[in-house]
Amino acid sequence: MLRPRRIGPALWLAPVLTLTLVLALLAGAAAAADWVPVLFVNDGDTITVRLHGRKELVRLLGVDAPETGHSLKLRRAARQAGRTPQEEARLGQMARGFVLELLPRGSRVRLEGDARAGERDRYGRLLAYVYLQNGQLLNALLLQEGQARVYGACHCARLGQFKIWEAQARAQGRGLWPLGGP
């Protein structure tokens, strides 16, 4: 009579471990593909990344930082805030500096879209939530640290939470709020 042959752990464990390792490597490669390099920090709410082999301007969803360069928009924002264009530009440079410390050239970020907001703004910039490598959401950090205000014209899913973070930063006098606000 023939008895069924027992398969020892060494015979069935090797293929299972090999398959597990291959799946882990594939998952890691797919996750790494989601992270894109930062080429430039344009200002407090716009960065340039390399996406699919080309430069892409990314506008951070739901936040509005002061302008950095002299323009009609900067002059209008300064007038509305009761500041000079130079004061407004200085606040813009401070917000940009905050982002630069978090995203030095060559750092990597993960971009996440929001169906409510759409893919691009009227200037063709990609709209995204931007995640740092430590998992923090850059959009949220700007609001929480008083470097930006909520962009009211944004129809993003996180707008309610963003308004709470802005109000807390304002009440606690964080970042640019003691200087008249972002």
N, C-alpha and C positions, 0 to 999 in steps of 0.2 A: 504494500500500500504506500502510495506517495503522500508525503506530508507537505503541507504548504511551507514554502521557504520563508523564513523570517528575514525581513530587511533590517539591517542594523542602522542605527542613527547616522553613521557615516555615509551610507548610500543615499538616503533620502534628504539628509540635511544639506549637503553640498548644493544641489540644484535650487533648493529653497533659498539658501543664503545668497547664491549668485543672482537669482531673480530679484530678491529684496534689494541687493546692492545696485543692480541695473536700474530698478524703479526709483531708488533714492537719487541716483546720479541724474536721471532724466528729470525728476522733479526739481532738483537743484538748478539744472541748466535752464529750465523753464522759468523758475523764480528769478534767476539772475538776468534773464532777458527783460524782465519787467522794470529793472532799474536802469535809468538813463543818466549819462554824465551831464553835469551842469557846465556850460561853456562860459556863461556870463550872468551876472546879476545886473539887470538893467536899472531897476529901481526897487522900491519896497514891495511892489505887487506884481512884478513881471521879471521872468528869468528867461534865458536862452539855453536850450538843451540840444543834445544830438539825439534825434529820434528817427529810426529807420534810415540811418545814413545821412541825414541832412539836418541843418539847423532849424530849430522850431522855437518861435516865441510862445511862451506859456504865461497866460494871465491867471493869477491865483483867484479862484472862485470866492466870491462873497466878501472880499476885503478891498479897501481903497486906501492906499498910502499916499502921503503928500508927493507932489511932483518934484523931480530933481533938477530938471533943466528949465531954462527960461522959455516959456511958450505962452500962448494965449490962455490955455487951460490953467497954467500956473498963476498968471495974473488974475484970472477970474476967481480962482480958489483963494488967493491971498486977499483979494478985495472982500470976498464973502466972510473970511475969518478975521478981517480987520488987521491984516498983517501986510508988510511990504513984500514984494516978490522975492527979495533977498532972504527975508525971514522964512518964507514958505519953502524956498529952495533948500535952506539950511535944515529944516525939519525933514524934507525929502531925503537929504543926504544922510541924516541920522537913521531914518528907517531903512535906507539901502545898506548902511553900515551894519545894522542889526542882522539883516539877511545875509550879508557877506560873511559875518562871523559864523553863521550856521552852515553856509554853503560855500566854502572856499572852492576856487576853480578846480575842476576834476572830481569833486564830490558827486555822489550819485543820489538820485531821488526816484521815487515811484510816483507816477501820475495816475490819478483816478478821475474820471469824468463824472458828470451828473446829468442824467437825461432831462431833468427839469430845466436846466440852464442852457442846454444845447452844447454842441461840440466847439463852436467858435464864436467869437464876438464880432462886431461889425467891422473891426480892423483886421480880421483874419487870424487873430491870435487863438491858440488852443486854450480852452477854459478847463482848469483842473484843480483838484485838491492835490497838494504836493506833500508827500510824506518823506521825512528824513530817514536816514538809514537806521536810526534808533527807534523808529516807529512813530515818532511824533508828527503831528499834522502842522506843517508850517503856517497854513492859513490861520489856524487856531492860535498858534504862538504869537503871531503878529497882533491879534486882537487882545489876547490875554496880557501881553506885555505893553500894551498901549502904543504900538508902533503903527497901527492902522485903525481905521474905523470900518464899520460894516458898509459894504457897497449896497445901498438901498435898491438899486435897479436890478439886482441879481435875484433870480427866482430859483435859488438852489435849495436843496432839501434841508441843509443845515442852517438856514438863515435864522431860525428861532434861537438855537444854541449860540450862534455867533453874536446875536444881539445881547444875550445874557453876558457873554464874556466881555463884550465892549463896555457894557454898563458897569461891570465889576471893576475893570481897569480904570475907567473914568472916576468912579467913586473912590478908588484907592490911590488915585493920582499917579498911576504908573506911566512910564515911558514919556510920550509926548504930551500927555494930558495937562501936566502942570504948565506947559509952554503954550497953552491955547488949544491943544488937541491936534490930532493928526488930520 
